[in-house]
Amino acid sequence: MLTVVGTGIRAGTQLTPEARAAFEHADVALYLVADPVEATVLRGIRADARSLYDYYEPGLLRQEIYERITEAMLAEVRRGHTVCAAFYGHPGIFVYPSHEAVARAHSEGYPARMLPAVSAEDCLFADLGVDPGAAGCQSYEATDFLVRRRGVDPTASLILWQIAVIGEAVYSTTLRTDGLAVLAEHLKTWYENDHEVTLYEASPYPLLEATIVKMPLAELPRARATALSTLYVPPLEPRPRDPEMMKRLGLGSD
């Protein structure tokens, strides 16, 4: 049995009772978190919990690292153990090994599940006062956004993830922020230089505020992004309603 859980964003306060119980009672408890305080919390629940962070070796392809982490989880499942693996944030958001391990476990006939958790996006909506239902919301990993030349509806919110590692296929302990210039250039397809964007980083601690830095798009290439930075691009003015569609839906013509 494999259970994949998330710790949430704020250390020690967002682990759900369901996730905590799964982690506490599993035969094997594994974790991969970004913060040492969160690691301490998890080891407080299970003193024998093992970190998966050692698989992050500089110079290795990220995909190779993810493959090793996936197989480390499955190796314990194949031994007949109940396994719980805890990941920072939401275990299903930008966590390839969690999805892959659950899928492979199912394909091999083992029960597996993923439990939901608070994600950085949830924190962004709360801290920036963004309602994704108001104007719509587009959300992309930054490198994927660029290499696939994703289109943008500028009248909806845009969220871009992992902006400090744009173009990074090999794991490195040094952040690569030169991709911000490429990102800013691409965004100028839809937005003016003075369009205000927000560099956002959720706070990992209950008593600290989130990092919120607003700047015109023209200044993005010089922004000081971190590994946890996300870019929020607010929408332009809403597009006009279609009178014919309004009529068909019985909403009048205003």
C-alpha positions, 0 to 999 in steps of 0.5 A, spaced: 500 500 500 502 506 498 499 513 500 502 519 498 501 526 502 502 533 502 505 537 508 502 544 506 506 550 505 506 552 512 511 548 517 507 544 522 500 547 521 497 544 515 498 537 515 491 534 515 489 529 520 488 524 515 495 525 512 498 525 519 495 518 521 497 515 514 505 518 515 504 515 523 502 508 522 505 506 515 511 501 516 515 505 512 515 513 512 519 517 507 519 525 506 521 530 501 520 537 504 524 544 502 524 546 509 528 543 515 523 545 520 518 541 516 523 535 516 523 536 524 516 536 524 515 529 520 521 526 524 517 528 530 511 524 528 516 518 526 523 518 528 525 513 523 522 517 517 527 517 511 529 523 507 529 522 499 533 529 499 539 525 498 537 523 491 538 530 489 545 530 486 548 536 482 549 534 475 544 529 474 538 530 470 532 532 474 528 526 470 533 521 473 533 524 480 525 523 479 526 516 477 530 514 483 525 517 488 519 514 484 523 507 485 525 508 492 518 509 494 516 503 490 521 498 492 518 498 499 511 497 496 514 491 493 517 488 499 510 488 502 510 494 506 505 500 507 508 506 505 507 513 506 511 518 502 510 526 504 512 531 500 512 539 501 506 543 499 500 539 495 503 532 493 500 532 486 502 539 484 509 539 480 511 533 484 512 528 478 515 522 483 508 522 486 504 521 480 508 516 477 509 512 483 501 511 484 500 510 477 506 504 477 503 501 483 496 501 480 499 498 474 503 492 478 496 491 482 498 494 489 493 499 492 495 506 492 492 513 493 494 521 494 491 525 499 490 533 498 493 538 501 494 546 501 498 548 495 502 554 494 497 556 489 492 556 495 496 561 499 497 565 493 489 566 492 489 568 499 495 572 500 494 576 493 486 576 494 485 573 487 479 569 486 480 565 480 473 564 478 472 572 477 476 573 471 479 566 470 486 563 471 491 560 467 497 556 470 503 554 467 510 551 469 515 557 466 519 552 462 513 549 459 510 555 457 516 558 453 518 552 450 511 550 447 509 557 446 503 557 450 498 562 448 495 567 453 488 570 454 490 577 457 483 578 460 484 572 465 489 571 471 496 568 469 500 564 474 507 561 472 511 557 476 518 555 477 521 561 474 528 561 477 529 554 474 527 556 467 531 551 462 534 547 467 534 540 465 540 538 470 539 539 477 544 544 480 544 548 487 545 554 483 539 558 481 539 560 474 535 566 473 537 568 466 531 565 463 527 571 466 529 575 460 526 570 455 520 570 459 519 577 460 520 578 452 515 573 451 510 576 455 510 582 452 507 579 446 500 580 450 502 586 456 505 592 456 512 594 459 508 598 465 504 592 466 504 590 473 506 583 475 508 580 482 513 576 484 510 571 490 513 566 495 508 563 500 511 564 507 513 557 510 512 559 517 505 561 521 508 568 524 512 570 517 508 574 512 509 572 504 514 575 500 510 579 495 514 584 490 510 588 485 514 591 479 513 593 472 514 587 467 520 591 464 523 590 471 522 582 471 529 580 468 532 583 474 528 580 479 531 577 485 527 570 484 528 564 489 527 557 488 520 558 491 518 564 487 512 564 483 510 570 478 503 572 478 500 576 472 494 580 473 488 580 468 487 586 463 480 589 462 475 584 461 473 582 454 466 584 452 460 579 453 457 576 447 450 579 446 448 573 442 450 568 447 447 572 453 441 572 449 441 564 448 443 563 456 437 568 458 441 573 461 439 579 457 443 583 453 447 588 458 
